[in-house]
């Protein structure tokens, strides 16, 4: 059904499921793991926010406003660079359940969103970026495990 994942030097081969199936609805582990990474990043940031002179409520507001903007930008970036898949049916751009988010667009969208948020809330951008940097690394390090279940971005066998 899915491509097996193998670690030849370790003698391991596995075939983990890509999703939890509930009837005809699929909950993909990739999304669950990305969400877990984001939740842990937010937990870290809320616990350290006072050290950076940022109120916890302001930080949570930033997450609630910037996250949807980052998702829209991630989708827009993906669709812009895969337009041949959407040109015949442009409304399919909105069918996010079929996949297609690009991390580059998400990061760019988040950066713009954070800058605008800081300007509106009168928060020092550098303070929020310093706080978010470690949270971003936490989210990325956990979220990349989603690629394992998605069978992407973990490299190929080498002879070295």
C-alpha positions in Angstrom: 0.0 0.0 0.0 2.7 2.5 1.0 6.4 2.5 0.2 8.4 0.6 2.9 10.9 2.6 4.8 14.3 0.8 5.2 17.5 1.4 7.1 19.7 -1.1 5.2 22.8 -0.7 7.4 20.7 -1.4 10.5 18.8 -4.2 8.9 15.4 -2.5 9.6 12.4 -2.3 7.3 9.1 -0.8 8.4 5.8 0.3 7.0 4.1 2.6 9.5 0.6 3.8 8.5 0.2 7.3 7.1 -3.1 8.0 8.8 -5.6 7.0 11.3 -8.7 6.0 9.4 -12.1 6.8 10.9 -14.7 5.6 8.4 -13.9 7.4 5.2 -12.1 10.2 7.1 -8.4 10.2 7.4 -6.4 12.0 10.1 -2.8 12.1 8.8 0.0 11.5 11.3 2.0 14.2 9.4 -0.5 16.9 10.5 -0.8 15.5 14.0 2.9 15.6 14.5 3.2 19.1 13.0 0.5 20.2 15.4 2.2 18.5 18.4 5.4 20.4 17.5 3.6 23.7 17.4 1.8 23.1 20.7 5.1 22.3 22.4 6.7 25.3 20.9 3.9 27.5 22.2 4.1 25.9 25.7 7.9 26.7 25.7 7.3 30.3 24.6 4.5 31.0 27.1 6.7 29.7 29.9 9.6 32.0 28.9 7.6 35.0 27.6 8.0 37.1 30.8 11.8 36.9 30.5 11.5 38.6 27.1 9.2 41.3 28.3 6.2 39.8 26.5 2.8 39.2 28.1 1.6 35.6 27.8 -1.8 36.9 26.4 0.0 38.9 23.7 2.0 35.8 22.8 -1.1 33.7 22.5 -2.8 36.4 20.5 0.1 36.3 18.1 -0.2 32.6 17.7 -3.9 32.8 17.0 -3.5 35.6 14.4 -0.2 34.6 12.8 -0.9 30.9 12.4 -3.8 31.1 10.0 -1.9 33.8 8.0 1.1 31.5 7.8 -1.1 28.6 6.6 -2.7 30.7 3.9 0.8 31.9 2.7 2.1 28.3 2.8 -0.8 27.2 0.6 -0.4 30.2 -1.7 3.3 29.6 -2.1 2.7 25.9 -2.9 0.0 26.7 -5.5 2.0 29.4 -7.1 4.9 27.0 -7.8 2.5 24.1 -8.8 0.1 26.2 -10.8 -0.1 23.5 -13.6 -2.0 21.4 -11.1 -4.6 24.1 -10.5 -4.9 26.0 -13.7 -7.7 23.9 -15.1 -9.7 24.1 -11.9 -8.6 27.2 -9.9 -11.2 26.6 -7.1 -9.2 23.5 -6.2 -6.6 25.8 -4.6 -9.0 25.8 -1.6 -9.0 22.0 -1.2 -6.3 21.9 1.4 -7.2 18.4 2.4 -5.5 17.2 -0.7 -2.2 18.5 0.6 0.1 21.1 -0.6 1.7 23.5 1.9 5.2 24.8 1.4 7.3 25.6 4.5 8.9 28.5 2.7 5.6 30.2 2.2 4.6 29.5 5.8 7.9 31.0 7.2 7.6 34.1 5.0 3.9 34.5 6.0 4.7 34.1 9.7 7.6 36.6 9.5 5.3 39.2 7.9 2.5 38.4 10.3 4.7 38.7 13.3 6.1 42.0 12.1 2.6 43.4 11.6 1.4 42.0 14.9 4.3 43.6 16.8 3.7 46.9 15.1 0.0 46.9 16.0 0.5 45.6 19.6 3.6 47.8 20.1 5.8 44.8 21.0 9.6 44.9 20.3 10.0 42.7 17.2 13.4 41.6 18.2 12.1 40.3 21.6 9.4 38.3 20.0 11.8 36.9 17.4 14.3 35.9 20.1 11.6 34.1 22.0 10.1 32.5 18.9 13.5 31.3 17.6 13.8 28.4 20.1 10.1 27.6 19.8 10.5 27.4 16.0 13.4 25.0 16.5 11.3 22.8 18.8 8.4 22.8 16.4 10.7 22.0 13.4 12.6 19.2 15.2 9.4 17.5 16.2 7.5 18.3 13.0 10.2 16.8 10.8 9.2 13.4 12.2 6.0 14.0 10.3 8.0 13.6 7.1 8.9 10.1 8.3 5.3 9.0 8.3 4.7 10.9 5.1 7.6 9.1 3.4 9.5 12.2 2.3 12.5 14.3 3.1 14.6 11.7 5.0 17.2 11.0 2.3 18.3 7.9 0.4 20.7 5.1 1.0 24.4 5.8 0.5 27.3 3.5 0.1 29.6 5.6 2.4 
